[in-house]
Amino acid sequence: MKSCASNENLDVAVGERLREERTRLGLNQEAFAQLGGITRNTQGSYEKGERNADSVYLSAVAKAGVDVLYVLTGGRLLRAVEGLDEAEERLIQQFRTLSDYDQKAVHRIVGAMSEVTSLSNAKKQLVDI
């Protein structure tokens, strides 16, 4: 595992956004660091803005679902989703009007609901066997 990257032109906001993305994905620093092929200490340094992440790390965490454009620039990557019906489009539009705090709450709620549904479906499959 690598233990360091660049110390030049540090941007604390990048570290804050990186921490936000890690939290959004529900990972602790250790698990997130493993995804990026680095140590937990290096992950902490990135999040504190003490070091800059390199392209190998950013590529690895992008594969895990991190919006790297957001981490680097503060602008979200717009992901086109085809096949949305009218209700889904309205839901997305309403979601985008929420504060960051409320959007995070919605993510937690929907994540919990999805997990319960998955567990329920798994139980049904066991009963059907």
KAFEN-V417488 format. One record per residue. N is the residue number from 1. SS is DSSP state (@ for helix, = for strand, . for the rest). Layout:
# KAFEN-V417488
((N/SS) (N/SS))
This chain:
# KAFEN-V417488
((1/.) (2/=) (3/.) (4/.) (5/.) (6/.) (7/.) (8/.) (9/.) (10/.) (11/.) (12/@) (13/@) (14/@) (15/@) (16/@) (17/@) (18/@) (19/@) (20/@) (21/@) (22/@) (23/@) (24/@) (25/.) (26/.) (27/.) (28/.) (29/@) (30/@) (31/@) (32/@) (33/@) (34/@) (35/@) (36/@) (37/.) (38/=) (39/.) (40/@) (41/@) (42/@) (43/@) (44/@) (45/@) (46/@) (47/@) (48/@) (49/.) (50/.) (51/.) (52/.) (53/.) (54/.) (55/@) (56/@) (57/@) (58/@) (59/@) (60/@) (61/@) (62/@) (63/@) (64/.) (65/.) (66/.) (67/.) (68/@) (69/@) (70/@) (71/@) (72/@) (73/@) (74/.) (75/.) (76/.) (77/.) (78/.) (79/.) (80/.) (81/.) (82/.) (83/.) (84/.) (85/.) (86/@) (87/@) (88/@) (89/@) (90/@) (91/@) (92/@) (93/@) (94/@) (95/@) (96/@) (97/.) (98/.) (99/.) (100/@) (101/@) (102/@) (103/@) (104/@) (105/@) (106/@) (107/@) (108/@) (109/@) (110/@) (111/@) (112/@) (113/@) (114/@) (115/@) (116/@) (117/@) (118/@) (119/@) (120/@) (121/@) (122/@) (123/@) (124/@) (125/@) (126/@) (127/@) (128/@) (129/.))
